[in-house]
Amino acid sequence: MDHDRQDSPQLSPAGIEDRVAACEQLLADLRSGRAAFDQIRLKDRSGQDRLVADVNGGSVVLRLSVAGDPLSCVELFAHDPCDGEGAHVGLAVTRRGDVIGEVGFVGSAQPRVWLESVTRKES
């Protein structure tokens, strides 16, 4: 896809000036610290989110997804303390949306490593 020549309606000179002014204001706000983002998404050429950084309440998650399967990913996470437990920090691996492995710790507890166990039926 040629991103320089996307199909879009023609803008009037006033519309272009408004967009440029909005971009200049956003850049000024970013430089001054008045603007902040709670989510950043980087997409591949097909438009799939491949890297997502998300700050949501007491959680921060950095997610790296597999091409063609956005539910299979690795997540680096930090969750603030809640429900009487300490902060939860770690790394999780998901397959089709299910967590299949994790390395992490909660509060001052010992770190843990957990992997989904697979049981095979005998033939």
LUMVEX-79247 format. One line per 5 residues: number of its first residue (from 1); for each residue x, y, z of N, C-alpha, C. Coordinates in nm, 4 decimals. Each point is the difference from the previous one (the first is absolute). Last residue first. Example, Ala and Ser with C-alpha at 12.3 -4.5 7.8 and 13.67 -1.06 7.14 Angstrom:
# LUMVEX-79247
2> 1.2850 -0.2250 0.7080 0.0820 0.1190 0.0060 -0.0770 0.1090 0.0730 | 0.0290 -0.5720 -0.0070 -0.0890 0.1190 0.0000 0.0900 0.1200 0.0000
END
This chain:
# LUMVEX-79247
123> -0.1817 -4.4098 2.3084 -0.0694 -0.0666 -0.1120 -0.0152 -0.1457 0.0285 | 0.0248 0.4387 0.3494 0.0735 -0.1172 -0.0493 -0.0812 -0.0658 -0.1114 | -0.0121 0.5296 0.1306 -0.0712 -0.1267 0.0146 0.0863 -0.1123 -0.0581 | 0.1758 0.4722 0.2235 -0.0241 -0.0705 -0.1262 -0.0707 -0.1317 0.0302 | 0.0765 0.5196 0.2360 -0.0121 -0.1438 0.0220 -0.0350 -0.0642 -0.1333
118> 0.2427 0.4768 0.1827 -0.0717 -0.0661 -0.1074 -0.0047 -0.1478 0.0311 | 0.0673 0.4957 0.2821 0.0406 -0.1377 -0.0198 -0.0898 -0.0631 -0.1059 | 0.1706 0.5241 0.0917 -0.1151 -0.0882 -0.0190 0.0507 -0.1413 -0.0202 | 0.2889 0.3418 0.2849 -0.0226 -0.0372 -0.1395 -0.1193 -0.0937 -0.0055 | 0.2811 0.3689 0.3578 -0.1128 -0.0894 -0.0237 -0.0125 -0.0233 -0.1502
113> 0.3304 0.2202 0.4232 -0.0015 -0.0347 -0.1419 -0.1129 -0.1004 -0.0157 | 0.1410 0.4021 0.3925 -0.0511 -0.1300 -0.0416 0.0115 -0.0141 -0.1507 | 0.2182 0.2949 0.4675 -0.0389 -0.0053 -0.1420 -0.0509 -0.1401 -0.0340 | -0.0548 0.1698 0.5008 0.1033 -0.0559 -0.0871 -0.0482 0.0042 -0.1448 | -0.2078 0.3670 0.3259 0.0032 -0.1462 -0.0139 0.1138 -0.0429 -0.0910
108> -0.1607 0.4545 0.1322 0.1324 -0.0477 0.0421 0.0115 -0.1518 -0.0089 | -0.3526 0.2344 -0.3136 0.0512 0.0571 0.1250 0.1394 -0.0499 0.0317 | -0.1574 -0.2758 -0.3658 -0.0986 0.0885 0.0611 0.0578 0.0478 0.1315 | 0.2145 -0.2077 -0.5002 -0.0126 -0.0031 0.1451 -0.1063 0.0994 0.0425 | 0.1933 -0.3112 -0.4719 -0.0339 0.1232 0.0684 -0.0017 -0.0157 0.1499
103> -0.0371 -0.2539 -0.5161 0.1093 0.0181 0.0937 -0.0325 0.1302 0.0709 | -0.3022 -0.3725 -0.3202 0.0250 0.1273 0.0663 0.1235 -0.0111 0.0880 | -0.3576 -0.2592 -0.4113 0.1216 0.0039 0.0796 0.0202 0.1371 0.0607 | -0.3774 -0.1184 -0.2645 0.0567 -0.1351 0.0059 0.1314 -0.0036 0.0776 | -0.4909 0.3013 -0.0942 0.1346 0.0076 0.0571 0.0510 -0.1430 0.0137
98> -0.3629 0.1544 -0.3748 0.0157 -0.0680 0.1287 0.1437 0.0143 0.0483 | -0.1540 0.1705 -0.4300 -0.0691 0.0696 0.1081 0.0111 -0.0644 0.1362 | 0.2182 -0.1698 -0.4035 -0.1418 0.0151 -0.0334 -0.0801 0.0578 0.1168 | 0.4383 -0.0726 0.1754 -0.0249 -0.0684 -0.1273 -0.1504 0.0048 -0.0225 | 0.4075 0.2707 0.3259 -0.1360 -0.0440 -0.0302 -0.0030 -0.0702 -0.1354
93> 0.3530 0.1622 0.4344 -0.0084 -0.0455 -0.1389 -0.1421 -0.0498 -0.0217 | 0.2683 0.3600 0.3713 -0.0956 -0.1073 -0.0299 0.0046 -0.0324 -0.1484 | 0.2859 0.2641 0.4348 -0.0048 -0.0236 -0.1434 -0.0942 -0.1179 -0.0229 | 0.0534 0.3791 0.4375 0.0455 -0.1207 -0.0659 -0.0102 0.0019 -0.1506 | -0.1717 0.2110 0.5276 0.0892 0.0353 -0.1098 0.0435 -0.1281 -0.0682
88> -0.3482 0.2321 0.3947 0.0190 -0.1215 -0.0788 0.0788 0.0391 -0.1242 | -0.0742 0.2168 0.5339 0.0061 0.0185 -0.1442 0.0277 -0.1340 -0.0684 | -0.2130 -0.0678 0.4694 0.0988 0.0934 -0.0517 -0.0095 0.0130 -0.1504 | -0.4298 -0.1144 0.3170 0.1200 -0.0629 -0.0540 0.0965 0.1069 -0.0482 | -0.4435 0.0912 0.1736 0.0889 -0.0444 0.1059 0.1245 -0.0708 -0.0475
83> -0.3290 0.1920 -0.3032 -0.0604 -0.1086 0.0787 0.0939 -0.0549 0.1066 | 0.2738 0.2609 -0.3470 -0.1445 0.0105 0.0203 -0.0467 -0.1198 0.0819 | 0.4750 0.2757 -0.2463 -0.0595 -0.0791 0.1075 -0.1507 0.0206 0.0079 | 0.2175 0.0713 -0.4794 0.0136 0.0606 0.1314 -0.0626 -0.0898 0.1065 | 0.2121 -0.1778 -0.4646 -0.1293 0.0373 0.0569 0.0242 0.0551 0.1401
78> 0.2747 -0.1245 -0.4858 0.0180 0.0485 0.1367 -0.1355 0.0483 0.0476 | 0.2421 -0.3165 -0.4464 -0.1043 0.0716 0.0733 0.0460 0.0435 0.1382 | 0.0980 -0.2182 -0.5339 0.0770 0.0449 0.1149 -0.0960 0.0875 0.0796 | -0.0972 -0.3949 -0.3868 -0.0359 0.1223 0.0706 0.0953 0.0227 0.1164 | -0.0758 -0.2870 -0.5061 0.0734 0.0055 0.1252 -0.0335 0.1355 0.0625
73> -0.3086 -0.3144 -0.3590 0.0942 0.1091 0.0229 0.0809 -0.0241 0.1265 | -0.4533 -0.1358 -0.3280 0.1206 -0.0703 0.0424 0.1106 0.1041 0.0116 | -0.4229 0.1323 -0.1512 -0.0221 -0.0524 0.1340 0.1163 -0.0846 0.0501 | -0.0287 0.2006 -0.4462 0.0223 0.1022 0.1024 -0.0235 -0.0493 0.1426 | 0.1265 -0.2103 -0.4825 -0.0706 -0.0503 0.1181 0.0216 0.0978 0.1151
68> 0.1906 0.0751 -0.4367 -0.1115 -0.0843 -0.0364 -0.0797 -0.0547 0.1169 | 0.4862 0.1519 0.1110 -0.0673 0.0351 -0.1251 -0.1107 -0.0998 -0.0293 | 0.1485 0.1003 0.5062 0.0426 -0.0821 -0.1127 -0.0782 0.0416 -0.1245 | 0.1062 0.3329 0.4373 -0.0868 -0.1025 -0.0579 0.0626 -0.0691 -0.1198 | 0.1087 0.2948 0.4798 0.0595 -0.0265 -0.1316 -0.0747 -0.1183 -0.0594
63> -0.0715 0.3880 0.4266 -0.0422 -0.1229 -0.0679 0.0636 -0.0078 -0.1382 | 0.0120 0.2537 0.5158 0.0640 0.0099 -0.1311 -0.0236 -0.1342 -0.0678 | -0.2377 0.2817 0.4394 0.0252 -0.1228 -0.0754 0.0658 0.0361 -0.1326 | -0.1742 0.1889 0.5265 0.0796 0.0366 -0.1171 0.0344 -0.1308 -0.0701 | -0.3775 0.1891 0.4072 0.0722 -0.1009 -0.0776 0.0740 0.0625 -0.1172
58> -0.3290 0.1983 0.3265 0.1183 -0.0459 0.0713 0.0802 -0.1036 -0.0732 | -0.3089 0.3006 -0.2828 -0.0159 -0.0022 0.1449 0.1301 -0.0391 0.0667 | 0.0815 -0.0579 -0.4563 -0.1429 -0.0005 0.0299 -0.0177 -0.0115 0.1505 | 0.3622 0.0376 -0.4446 -0.0047 0.0410 0.1399 -0.1468 0.0159 0.0328 | 0.3082 -0.2500 -0.4146 -0.1286 0.0408 0.0550 0.0143 0.0328 0.1488
53> 0.2519 -0.1254 -0.5090 0.0353 0.0428 0.1349 -0.1256 0.0626 0.0579 | 0.1143 -0.3489 -0.4324 -0.0941 0.0880 0.0679 0.0555 0.0281 0.1390 | 0.1343 -0.2283 -0.5160 0.0509 0.0432 0.1291 -0.1017 0.0969 0.0579 | -0.1219 -0.2104 -0.3890 0.1103 -0.0917 0.0321 0.0639 0.0341 0.1325 | -0.4879 0.0702 -0.3043 0.0800 0.0475 0.1123 0.1077 -0.1031 0.0295
48> -0.2049 0.0436 -0.4959 -0.0142 -0.0708 0.1272 0.0873 0.0656 0.1058 | -0.0263 0.1188 -0.4801 -0.0896 0.0706 0.0908 -0.0215 -0.0692 0.1335 | 0.3017 -0.1018 -0.3862 -0.1367 -0.0479 -0.0233 -0.1020 0.0685 0.0907 | 0.4742 0.0852 0.0304 -0.0514 0.0515 -0.1277 -0.1422 -0.0464 -0.0313 | 0.1242 0.0235 0.5139 0.0790 -0.0449 -0.1141 -0.0655 0.0506 -0.1284
43> -0.0285 0.2573 0.4890 -0.0621 -0.0985 -0.0885 0.0981 -0.0442 -0.1074 | -0.0261 0.2356 0.5234 0.0791 -0.0069 -0.1225 -0.0551 -0.1153 -0.0820 | -0.1820 0.3312 0.4347 -0.0114 -0.1198 -0.0834 0.0911 0.0139 -0.1210 | -0.1097 0.2131 0.5313 0.0747 0.0180 -0.1246 -0.0085 -0.1320 -0.0752 | -0.2544 0.2770 0.4464 0.0179 -0.1179 -0.0836 0.0744 0.0387 -0.1275
38> -0.1021 0.3136 0.3383 -0.0126 -0.1173 0.0858 0.0090 -0.1287 -0.0809 | 0.2046 0.5342 -0.0477 -0.0769 -0.1080 -0.0610 -0.0093 -0.1144 0.0986 | 0.0712 0.5747 0.0229 0.0530 -0.1329 0.0287 -0.0912 -0.1023 -0.0665 | 0.1190 0.5781 0.0537 -0.0715 -0.1095 -0.0664 0.0686 -0.1312 0.0349 | 0.1718 0.4042 0.1690 -0.1445 0.0156 0.0236 -0.0813 -0.1115 -0.0640
33> 0.4925 0.0917 -0.0175 -0.0472 -0.0966 0.0979 -0.1484 0.0119 0.0295 | 0.2934 0.2399 -0.3282 -0.0143 0.0640 0.1308 -0.0422 -0.0975 0.1091 | 0.0480 -0.1394 -0.4593 0.1287 0.0544 0.0442 -0.0078 0.0576 0.1403 | -0.3984 -0.1519 -0.2051 0.0897 -0.1115 0.0297 0.1337 0.0495 0.0542 | -0.3101 0.3216 -0.1499 -0.0476 -0.0635 0.1237 0.0895 -0.1167 0.0402
28> 0.0856 0.2127 -0.4122 0.0319 0.0911 0.1104 -0.0412 -0.0613 0.1340 | -0.1231 -0.2349 -0.3871 0.1454 -0.0046 0.0198 0.0429 0.0901 0.1147 | -0.4512 0.0161 -0.1258 0.0317 -0.1283 0.0622 0.1495 -0.0119 0.0257 | -0.1474 0.3773 -0.2348 -0.0421 0.0067 0.1400 0.0330 -0.1291 0.0731 | 0.0792 0.0203 -0.4649 0.0937 0.0864 0.0711 -0.0345 0.0085 0.1479
23> -0.2987 -0.2303 -0.2777 0.1267 -0.0739 0.0133 0.1030 0.0818 0.0766 | -0.4052 0.2099 -0.1070 -0.0239 -0.1038 0.1006 0.1265 -0.0825 0.0241 | 0.0097 0.3232 -0.3423 -0.0052 0.0657 0.1311 -0.0209 -0.1028 0.1109 | -0.0209 -0.1531 -0.4422 0.1384 0.0367 0.0336 0.0041 0.0652 0.1377 | -0.4233 -0.0967 -0.1723 0.0723 -0.1229 0.0341 0.1443 0.0291 0.0397
18> -0.2663 0.3603 -0.1518 -0.0505 -0.0498 0.1282 0.0750 -0.1248 0.0443 | 0.0911 0.1768 -0.4285 0.0539 0.0874 0.1054 -0.0447 -0.0470 0.1379 | -0.1827 -0.2197 -0.3697 0.1421 -0.0343 0.0140 0.0625 0.0837 0.1110 | -0.4390 0.1011 -0.1161 0.0054 -0.1303 0.0661 0.1433 -0.0444 0.0232 | -0.0770 0.3921 -0.2497 -0.0320 0.0239 0.1413 0.0067 -0.1307 0.0790
13> 0.0595 -0.0205 -0.4700 0.1152 0.0632 0.0662 -0.0270 0.0257 0.1485 | -0.2750 -0.3998 -0.1937 0.0120 0.1407 -0.0398 0.1247 0.0576 0.0665 | -0.0453 -0.5266 -0.1254 -0.0236 0.0997 0.1037 0.0118 0.1393 -0.0592 | -0.1353 -0.5172 -0.2000 0.0839 0.1186 -0.0132 -0.0369 0.1000 0.1088 | -0.0656 -0.5333 0.0764 -0.0629 0.1150 -0.0649 0.0968 0.1177 -0.0048
8> 0.1904 -0.4954 -0.0185 -0.0604 0.0869 0.1004 -0.0610 0.1191 -0.0722 | 0.3175 -0.4781 -0.0776 -0.1248 0.0609 -0.0457 -0.0591 0.0817 0.1133 | 0.5345 -0.0768 -0.0366 -0.1233 -0.0623 0.0465 -0.1196 0.0728 -0.0583 | 0.5166 0.0173 -0.0574 -0.1077 0.0281 -0.0952 -0.1279 -0.0707 0.0404 | 0.4125 -0.0365 0.2428 0.0077 0.1400 -0.0428 -0.1163 0.0378 -0.0908
3> 0.0786 -0.4471 0.1687 -0.0554 0.0884 0.1026 0.0045 0.1473 -0.0392 | -0.0290 -0.4810 -0.2662 0.0755 0.1243 -0.0091 -0.0621 0.1007 0.0959 | 0.0095 -0.5584 -0.0004 -0.0839 0.1176 0.0000 0.0880 0.1233 0.0000
END
